[in-house]
Amino acid sequence: MGSRDADIDFSFTCPTTVRAVLDALTGVGWAVEVPLGCVTYMINDADDMYEWYDSTPDGIGEVLALLDAPSNLTYTVAFNVYHPEAGTGGTLMFMPGRTDVSFVPSGDRRRIPAAPEFTDLAWYLHALVPALITAGLEGYEAKEVRY
């Protein structure tokens, strides 16, 4: 069996911020702290390097200010979120312009019980979409592909 990739691409009515999306998600049980006890984020800068960084949870304000800084709006930035109650998480990737955001379930992703080779995208949609509507969500496309 080949590898599988799953993601959900969200589109927003107008540019959003990392802070607005995280505020919406943390209000419904998502956390900015991953199980290792840190905050992880990425900036794909002018060198086109996907550099990941760690911060402490109490440094979240500085991290959000950096990701939402005007100088980074032309770059892709990402942030990992975790749902402690569900035991799963993923990466939110904010594209340049900030009207398109992708969510990629992490390695401990939820699977469909009757078809464990597939990601339970319905669970992720249920856990993400209602909160993201408050941040200006316009639509989404969910997919899983086998390579």
N, C-alpha and C positions, 0 to 999 in steps of 0.2 A: 504494500500500500504506500502511496506517495504521501507527501506532506500536505497539510491543509492550512489555508489562511482564511480567517474570518474577520470582517470589519463592518462597521456601520458608518456611513458618510452622512453627516448632518449639514444642512444648509440653513443659514440664518437670514432673516429679512434685511438686516443691516449689520455692519461689522460688530462683532462682539469682543469681549475681552476674556482673558484667562480667568481673571477675578470674578466676572459675572457668571461664567459657567461653573466655576468651583463653588461660588456662593449658592447657586441653585442646587448643585449636587450634594453639598454637605448638609443642606437643609433636609434632605430625604435619606440620610444614612450613609452616604459615601464619605470617605476620609481622605485627607491629603497626605496622611502618614501611611506608608507601606509597612508590611509586617516586620521589616528589618529595623523599624523605628526611625526612619528618615523620610525626607521629602526628596523626590527625584524629578529632575527636569532636564530639558534639552533645548539648545539653541543651534539651529543650522545657519551659521553666520556667512559672511562674505567668502570665507575659504571653502564653503560647501562641505563642512565637516559636521557630522552629527555627533556633537560632543555632549555626553551626559554628565550631569553634576548631582551631587548630594548636598543637602542642607539639613539642619535640624528643624523640627517642627516649629520651634519658636522663631525661626527665621523666615517663616512663610510670607510675611509682609514684604520683606526685601526681595524674595524670589518673585512674587507676583508683580512688584514694581519693575523688576528687570524684564520679565517676560512681556509685560504690557507697555514697556517703554517705547516711545515713538521711533527710536532708532532700530528697534527690532520688528516693527510692523511689516517690513518687506521680507522678513525671514520666516521660515517654518520654525515653530517652537512646540514643545510637547511637555506634558506633565502626566505623571502616573497617579492614578486614584485607586482606592481600595474600598471594598464594601465589607467591613468586618463581620457583620451578621451573616452574610452569604459566603464569606471565605473566598472571594474572588475579586479581581480587579482588572485594570487595563490601562492603556495609554491613550490619552487625548492628544491628538496632533492638530494644531492650529495652523492652517495654511496662510500664506501671505494674503493680506487683505482682510483676513479674519471673518469672512462670511462662510467659509467651509471649514468644518472640523471633523476629523475622523476619530473613531474610537476603535481600538484594537484590543480584544480580550487578551489577558495575559495567559501564561502557561498553566495556571491553575483555573482555567476557564470552566464555566458550567457547561455540562454536556447534556444532551437529550437522553434521558434514561433508557428509552426503548431503541435508541440509535446512538450509542456512545461515541461513535466516530464523528458525529456532528456536534457543533457548538449550539447551545440553547440560545439562539439569537432572540427568540421571543422573550426570554427572561430579561436579557439586557435591554431590549426595547422598553419593556414594562418598567424597568428600574431607572431608565434614563429619560425617556421622552416626556413624561409628565413634568418633570423638573425643568427640562430644557425649554419647554413651551414658555415658561416664565422669563427665559433669557432671550426670547425672540426666535425660537425655532420655527422654520418655515416648512421643512420637509426632511426626509431621510431616505437612504437606500441601504439595505442590509444584504450582505452576500457572504457566501462561503464557497471557496474554490479549492479543488484538489489538483495538485500538480504532479 
